[in-house]
Amino acid sequence: MIQVRHHIQRRAYLLAGQGTAILPAGWPDRIALGMGLALAAYSLLALQDATVKWLVATVPVWQVLFVRAAILVAFCLATGGRPLLRHIATTPTLPLLGLRGLVTLTAWFCYFSAARALPLGQLTTLWFTAPVIIVLLAGPVLGERVGLARWSAVSVGFAGAVLAADPGGIAPSWSAALVLFAAILWGIGVMLTRRIARHEKSLVQMLANNFFFLVVTGAGTAFSWHTPTWREILLLIQVALLGGAGQFCLFESVRHAPASVLAPLEYVALIWAFALGFLIWGDIPGPFLFGGATLILLAGLFIVLSERVSRWQK
């Protein structure tokens, strides 16, 4: 009986990975898997952001996004081949894929443009209005039930992000406005990703997203090309590897867990931001960093425990 049960669970998992199905509601570790993938995604993307901040001091933002997209498109085509191209050309989700590509490209461009002027810690903190937007939109857009536990977690995490950044240290500026606009777009992009994930596997999303980036950023790159040094080439490759792995983990995470559950976990990137900002640029964390970091960790732990308790009660 136990062997039969394990066989059914394994078969469901394989089907979810190969096609467009999502794991059945009874899968015991489905939400835990989604949360683990989200934590990995946000950590990888934080490392990517630090590399990009380093690069954009000398390399145009358009070119960074273009090279990253070119490498990831080549990887997707090498993995999926012609069947993947045929699927994208005929899928009914193509308009949604295009819209998501436009929204996320605009978000990344605004974010990386602001990275030229803002310290990494403050840049990331302002970005953390995105999880609040995700929770706000999860109900009306995705039909998710956003209960008190998820609202509490995202609120505590956001309070920790603001405290850790020392709000008195963030002066109003166009760079700050760009980050806030990027955060709104990112929240909308996550909603679109969740909708698309109900019908498409992650490789389809990666190819469509990065192909859109490749076409649009190619035009900007043609007018602002900077011949990279060997050091910059290695950093550009690093951006693509970190960004690609982060994208894949993020796309997979939303297949297994509700967007409003994953939103508070994005705050883990703030810890990375302060650590990397200190190690690479010598940014000294504000006096409230540790109190804020504690609140962020508590928010993540709270959402993990509340989801566990919720499953036990069913």
N, C-alpha and C positions, 0 to 999 in steps of 0.2 A: 504493500500500500504506500509506504514511504517512498519507494523507488518510483512508483507511478506518479506520485505527487511531484517529486523532483524532476521527472521527465517532462511533465506538463509545464512546470515553471521555466525549465530551461528552454523548451520549445517556444514559449511566449516571449522570452527574452530575445531569442534569435530572430523571431519574426519582427519584433520591434526594431531591432538593429538593421534588418535587411529591407524593410519596407516602410510604410508610412504609419503603421499602427503604433499605438502607445501601449505600454504595459497595462494589463488589466488592473482594475481598482483593488483587487485583493492581494496584489503583489506586496509582500511584507516589507521589502526594503526599497520600494519604488521612490518614495519621497526622500529617504536617506541618501539614495544614489544621486538624485537630482541635486540635493543640497551639497553633497561632496563634489560633484562636478562644478557647481556654481562657485564654491570656494576655490577650486583649482583655477577656474576661468578668471575670477577677479584677481587672483594672485599673479597669474601669467600676464594679464592685461596691465596690471600695475607696473610690472617689470618692463613691459612694452612702452608704457607711457614715459617711464624714466629715460629709456633709451631714446625715444622720440624727442623729449625735451632737450637732451644732449645734442641731438642731430640738428634740430631746427635753428640752432644758433648760427649754423653755416649753410645748411641745405634747405631749400624752399619746402614749405609744407606740402605743396602739390606733388613735388618729386618724391618725398618720403612715402606718401600714400600711393603714388603710381607704382613705385618699385615693389612695395609690399603687395599690392594687388596683382602685379605681374607674376611674382613668385608663387602666390597662392593659386592663381588661375592655372598656371603650369602644373602645379601639384594636383589639383582637382582633375584636370584633363588626363594626366598620366594615370590617375587612379580609376576614374570612371569611364574614360574614353568616349567613343561615339554614342553609346546608349545613353550616357548622361546628357550629352548635348541634345539628342532627339527628345529626351524626356522634358528638358527645360523648354524647348521650342514649342511643345504641344501641351504643356501642363496648364490647366485652368487657373492656377495660382500665379501665373506670370505677372499680371497687373499688381498683385500684392507684393511679389518679390521686387518688382521695379520701384514701387512706392517705398518699401522698406529700405532699398538701396539708396534712394534719394534722401530719405530722412536721416539715415545713419551717416552717410557721407557728409551731409551738412553739419551734423553734430560733431563728427571727428574733426572737420576742418576748423570749426569755431573753437573747439577745445585745444587743438594743437597750435592754433594761431595765438590763443591766450597764453599758452605755455611759454612763449618767448618772454613775457613780462612778469608772470606771477611765480612765486616760490612753489615748489611741488606740493607742499603741505596745504597751502591755501587754495591752490588750483583744485586739488582733489576734494577738499572740504566743500567748496562751492558746488562741485559736481554732485555732491551727495544730497542735493535736492531731488535727484532722479528717483531714488527708491520711494520717496513720498509720492511723487507723481505716479509711479507704477501702482502703488497701493490705491491711490485715488481712482485710477482708471480701470483697475482689475474688475471691479463690480460692473460698471455700465458697459465696458467694452467686451470683456471676456465672460461675463456672467458668473464670476467667482464670488463665493461668499467670503467676505473679508470681515472676520470677527474681531472681537476686542483684543485677543492675543496678538494677532498680526499688526493691528494698529498700534498697540502698546510697544511692540518690538521695534517697529520702524520709527516711532516717535522717540524712544529711548536712544536708538542708534543715531538719529539725526541730532539729538541734543548732545550726545557725546562727540559727534563730529564738529559741531559748532564750538563746544567747550575746548576741545583739543586744539583747534585752530586759533583760539584767542580772538573772538569776534572784534575786539577793539583794534586788532592788527590788520584787518581787511578794509582797505580804503576803497570808496566807490571809484570805479574806473570803467573804461570801455572793455578792458580785458575781463574784469569781473562780470560785466553784462554779457559778454560772449560766452563765458562758462555757464552762466545760468540759462541762457538760451539753448546751449548745447545739451544741458541736463534735461530740459523739457523735451527736446527732440529725441534724446536717448530713451526717455520713458515711453514716448510714443512708439519708438522703434522696438522696444521690448514687447509691447502689446502686439505689434504686428508679427514679431518673431513667434510668439506663443500661438497666434492664430495659424500661421503658416506651418508650424511644427505639427499641427494636428493632421496634416496632409502630406508633408514632404520630409524626407530624411535629411540629415545634417549636411551631407556632401552636396546635395542639390542647393541648399541655402548658401553654403560657402561659395560655390561656383557663381551663382547668380549675383550674390552680393559683391564679390570681388571683380566680376566681369563689369558690372556697372561702375565700380570705382575706377577700373582700368580705363574705360572709355572716357569718362568725364575728366579724370585727373590727367589723362594723356594730353588733352588740349592745353590745360594750364601749364603742364611740364614743358611742352614745346616752346613756350614763350619765356620760361624762367629756368632753363636747364643749367645746372651747376655740375661741372665735372668733378665727381667725388674722388677723394684720396683713397688709398687702400684702407685706411682706418675707417673712413666713412662707409666704404663698401661693406666691410665686416659688420658695422653697426646696422646698416640697412638690411642685411641678411638676418641679423639677430631680431630686428623688428618684425620681419616676416615670419620667422619661426615662432616667436612668442605670440604674435598676433594670431597666427593661424591656429596654434594649439589652444589659445584662449577662446577664439571664435567657436571652434569645434566643441569644446567643453560647455560653452554657454548655450549653443544650439541644442546640445544633448540634454542639458539640465532642464530646459523648459519643456522637454518631452515627458519628464518624469515627475515634476513638482509644479504646483501653481505659482504663477508669477508673484503673487502677494506673499508667498512663503519665502521665495528666493530673494526678494527685494532687500530685507534687512541684512542679508549676508554680504551684500556689496560693500558694506562698511569696513570689511576686513582690509580692503585696499587702502584705507586711510593709514593703517599701521605700516603697511609697506611704504606708503608715500613719505611718511615722516622718517622712517629708517633710511630709505634711499636718499632722501633730501639731505639728511645729515651726513651720510657716508660719502656721497658724490659731490655735493655742492657746499657742504658745511653749514647748511641751514640749521640754526639752533632751535629746537622745539620750544614752544611757549610753556609757561609755568603750569598750564592746565592740561598739558598733553596726557599725563598719566591718568588723571581723573576722567578725561574724555575717552581714552583708550579702554578704561575699565567699563564705562557705560556701553561702549561699542561691543565689547566681548560679552557683556551681560545680555545685550539685545540678541546676539547670535545664539547664545546658550539658551535663552528663554524660548526662542522660536523652535529650537531643536526639541526641548523638553515638552513644550506645549503640543507639538505635532505627535510626539511619542504617546503622550497621555491621551490625545484625541483618538489615536488608533487603538489603544488598549480598551477604550470605552465602547468601541464599535463591536 
